[in-house]
Amino acid sequence: MTSTASTSTASTSTAFPAPGDGTATPPGARGEGPRGGPVRRVLRHGSVVVRYEDPISGAPGVQLGVDDRWAVRLPGLTPHETRWLQLLARRADADPWDAAGTLGLDPGRARRLWSALDAAGALVPDDAPHPDTITAPGRGAADARALGQVQADRGGGAVLARRAGRRVGVVGLGRQGLAIAVVLASAGVGTLVLADPGVVQLSDVGLGGYRLRDVGTPREAAARRVVTDVAAVRTPARLGADGLDAAVVVTSWVSDPHGATRLMNDGVPHLSVVVGEAGVSIGPTVRPGSTPCLGCVELARADRDEGWPAVAPRLRERARLEATDESSTAAVAAGIAAAQVLTLLDGDATWTSGAVVDVLLPGAVPRTRDVAPHPACGCGAFAVVEERRARAAGAVVTAASGG
């Protein structure tokens, strides 16, 4: 725990004056925050509220949150103030100021406590969506609390509501592809377009959700059953690439830049997942025209290995003899791959935009290697990166010259 109240990205400690020394100014009216304005602010729903006693003074206090990135410690609270915070964290529909009045909180103290919580990042806008718009299982109960901590959103509901309107394609539905699709459905993605012309193999059964009775049946049909058993996800048989928000392309042995041509042409962000002999490679996440593409990766490998251009096509021909998805690496890779797609959909920077994550046996501990745009690739990313570097260099020169 840190003792400074100047940051909301680490645990903070805020002292409050003794009860009864506040002003008589009443809290904000119903539907209005203590600072006024049209948008009411509320405590993040589901926040962990822990009571404690100071080991030296014995004074009671409360710690709000557990993670050091946002936990805040509030010493010197009265029992009524502690109950107030516990109530607001537990009940999303509780009005802070009605609850403060009911519990007999001093109005001035309540206002200062509320302002301190706001400064620490513990308050969010009260704009929770209607739960019927969420497709995640249990209306997002398993995901909402964690999402609400990392997004400026009450309880994570707005994130899940946005995901419900997203459309993601998953190409390649062996164990690995289906496991990724299941995580995406569970995380609230509303539409999954599942593509694979093959049939379920015995080696597909287990991780992901295929059952023994699925062996020999079309993968697409079996995969649709699995994901719709998990969540209220839509699974249209086909959707043009221009209708997708993102795609995951799962291949065996080696990535397939030519297979991603339509995604590149239509500007669809996509993630490559390659199942190998004893591991899985996730990435890069390709934003067409601005980050390294699969062609960039292939050209860079050819620079390092002059024999690669002769070997890679042979491996693609063998793709119909699929690599088997070992359980532990496939499970870890599914989580990482789905997390990259969700990060992309949520509008945040993806870890794999310029990197590949390898999950290898033994241990299945992820390792990251950087990838860069290749000057010989026609995807346009190299020119974009060079332009950014030139602008950055120009800004440095201007700053150094005092211009």
N, C-alpha and C positions, 0 to 999 in steps of 0.2 A: 504493500500500500504506500502511496505517496502522500505527502501532507500538504500539497499545494492544491488550491482550488482553481488554478488557471487553465487546466486542461480537462477535457471530457473523454480523452482516449486512454486514461489510466485511472485507477482508483483514486478518488479524492476524498478529503476530509474537510467538512465544513462545520464550524462551531456556531451555536445559536445562543442568543441571550437567554437569561432565565425567564421562565414563564411569568406572564403578567406585566412585563415591561414594554410591551408593544403598544402601538397606537390603537385607537378605537376604530380605525378605518375598516369598514366591512369588506369581506372578500367580494370578488366579482359576482355579478348576478348570474342566475342560471343561464347557461349557454354562452357565458362570456368568461374569458380567462382573466387572471389578475391584472394583465396589462391592457385589457379591453380588446376590441377588434372583433371582426365577424367570425373568425375561426377559433373555436374553443380548443385548448390544449389539454391533454390528459396524460396520466402516467402510462408508460408502456404496459399493456396488459400482459399478465403472466410474469412480471418481474419478480425475482426472488427477493424476499424481504426477510432478513435475518436479524434477530434481536441479540444484543451482546452487552456485556458489562466491561467497562474500561478496567484493565488489569491493575492499574495503579490507583485511580480515584474511586473505582467502583461505580462511576456514573453510567446510567443506561444509555444505549444508543442503538442505531439501526444501520446495517449495511444493506444497500439496495444493489442487487446484482452480485455476480460471482466472478465473471470474467474480468481480468485486469484492464481490458480495453475500455470498459465503461462503468465498472463498479464505483459506487460513491458511498462514503461512510459519513453518517450523520450523528455525531455525539450529542449528548445532552437533551434528548427528546423525552417528553413526558409519556406516560402510558397511553394517554388518549391520542397523542400525535402518532405513536407507533401503530395503534389500531387503525388510525385513519389511513396510513400508507398501506397497511395490510389489506384493508377493505378495497382500496382503489386498485391494487395489483390483482386482486382476486375477481373483482366484478367489473366487467367492461362497461356496464350500463350505469354505474354509480356516478352521480354528479359530485365532483370534488367539494363544491361549496355547500351543497345540501348536507353532505356527509360531515363536513367540518362543523356545521352548526349543530347537527344532531349529537355529535360527540363532545360538544362544548369547547372546541378549540378557541383560543384567543385569536381574534381576527387578524391582528397585526403579525403575530407569530405565524399564522397560517400563510399569510401573504409572503413573508420573507422565506419561509420554508419552500413554498411553491416556486419563488423566483430562483432560489438556490438549485432546486431540482432542474429547472429549465436551463440554467447556465451549465449544469453538468451533463446536459443531453439526455436527461431521463424523461422528458416530456415530448410528446409527438402530437401532430394535428389529429383531431377527432374526426377522421373522414373514413372510417371503416366501411367497406363495401357490404352489400347484402350477401350473406353466406351462400345463397342459392346460385351466385355467379361463380363459385369456386368448384372445380372438378376434382381436386385432390381428395383422397379418402378421408372420411369423417369431417368433410368441409375444412380440411387443412389443419385439423387439431394437432397432428404430430409435427408439422413444419412451422406453424404460425409463430410460436413463441420465439424460436431461434431467429427466424427471418425478421421478426419485429425488433430484435436487438441490433441487427446490422443495417436495417433500412429505416428511413425516417417515416415510419408507418405504424399505426396502432396495431399491434399484435400480428403484423405480417400479412394481414388480410388483403391489402392493396396489391402486394407483390403476387399473391396467389391468384387474385382476380385478373391481373394482367396476363399471367401465365395461361390462364384458362382460355384466353383469346389467341394464343400463339399456335403456330402450325410447324411441326418439325418432321422431317423425313428421316427414316432410318433404313439404309440400304445394306442388306446382308444380315440375315436373321438366324445365324447359328446361335450357339450358347451366348457368345459375346454380344452380338447385336440385340438379342432379345433381352438380356440382362440390362443393357443400356436403356432400352425402350421401357422396361418395367420401372426403372428409377425415374425416368422422365414423367411417366404417367403418375407415379406415386407423388412426385413433386409438384403436380398440378398443371402440367402442359395439357391443354385442352384438346388438341388434334394431333394424332400421330399417323403419318402415312408410311406404312410398312411394306417394304419391297424386297422380294427374294423369290426367284422362280423355282427354287429347289423344294425338296421334301425333307421332312424331319428325319434326321439320322439317329441311330441309337446313341451316338456320342453327344448328341444335343441334349439328351434328357438330364434333368437335374437342375443345376444353376440356371436361373433365368425363368424356368417355369414349365418347360415342355415335360409331358408325362409319357410313360411307356406306351400308352394307347395312341399317342400322337405320331409314333414312328410310322413313316410311309405316307403320312398325310401332307398336303401342301403347307409349307412353312408360314405363308402369309395368313392363311385361315387360322392355323393353330396359334400364331402369335397374336392375332386380333382377339381370340378368346382369352388368352392369358392377360393381356393388358386391360381388357374391359372387365375382367374379374377383379382387378386391382382398383380401378378408378372409373369415374364416369367420363371416360375419354372417348372422343370421336375417332373412328378409324376408317376414313373413306378409302375405297379401293385405289383411287388415283387422284392426284392433284398435281397440276403442272408445277415445274420448278419455280416459276415466277410467283406462285402462290404460297411458297414456303418462307418462313422466317429464318430457318436454319436447317441444316441436314447433317447427319452422321453417316459416313461411308466406311463400312467395315469390310476389309479385304484380308486375304491370307497371303503370307510370305512377303508381300511387297505392296506399296501403295500403287494406285492406278490414276496417274494424272489425266489420261485420255478419258477415263470414265467420269471424271469430274468436269469435263468440258462444258456441259450444259449448265451446271451450277455456276461455273465461272462466267459464262456468257450472260446468264440471267442475274448475276450479281448476288447470288445467294451465299451467305456465310456458311462454311461447312468445315467439319472436323474429320480428319482422317484417323482411323483406328486400324492398326495392322496386327493381326495375330500371327506370331512366329512359331519357331520350334519349341521354345521354352520361355515364352514371355509375350508381352503385348506392348506396342508402341502407340501412344496417344498424341496426336498432333502432327502438323500444326493446325491451329484454328485459322482457316483462310478467310480473310475479308478481301474479296476479289479487287485487285487493283491497288491495294494499300498495304497488305502484309504478305510474307512469303507464301507461295503456293506449292502444291505438290511437285510441279515442274521444277521450281527452284531447288527443292530438296533433292530431286533426282539429278539435276545438273551438278550440284555441289558434290554429291556422292561420286559421280563420274569423274570429277576433277581429282578426287582422292584415290579412285580405283579405276584405272583405265579399262579393266575388263568388265566393269559393271554394265555398260550399255549392251553387252552381249548376253549377260546372265539374266538381267531383269526381265526381258521378254519371255524367256523360258520359264521363269517363276510365275509370271502372269498366266501362262498357258496351263501351269499346274494348279492354278487357283481352284479349278473344279475338284481337285483332290485336296479338300480343305485341311488346313492345319487344325489340330484339335485344341480346344480351349481348356487348358488346365484350370481347375476350380479356383484356387487361391488367386492366381494372377488375373483371371477373368473377373473375379469379384472386385478386386482392388481397381482394376482398369475400368470397370463399369461405373464405379463411383466417381472416379476422376473424370472420365469422359462426360458423364451426365452433368457433373458440376461445371465443366467448361461451357457446355451448351446453355445451362441455366444462367450462368454468369453473363453470357452473351445476350440472352433474352432479357435479362434484368437491366441491361444497359451499363454493366461494369466492364472493366478491362479484364480480358481473359489471360490467364497464366500462360497459355500455349499459343498466343498470337505469333510469337517468334521463337517457339521452342517445341521440342518433342519430349514427352515423358515416357521413359522406358520402365516397365514393370516386369522384372525378370526373376526367374528361379535361380538359386534358392532365396527365400526370404520375401520376395515380392515387395521390396522396399523401392519406392519410386525414385528414379534418377532423371535429372533434367539435362538436356543438351540444347544449346542454342542453334537456331537456324536463321539464315539471312536471305534477303532477296538476291537473286542471281542476275548479274548483268546481261547474261545471254538469254534470259527467259523473257518471253513477250508479254508477261502478265501485267507489266506496268509498275509493279511494286518497287523495283530498284530505283526508277526515276523519282517516285514519290519520296522514298527514304532519302535519296541524295538531295532533293529539294529542301526537305526538312533540315538536313544537316547544314546546307548552305545558309538557310535563314537563321539557324541557331548561331552559326559562326559569324554572320553579319551582325547579329544582335550583340554578341560578345565584343566585337570590334568597336561597334558604336558606343557601347557602355564604357569600354576602356578609354576611348578618345574623348569621353565626356559629352558626346553628341546626343 
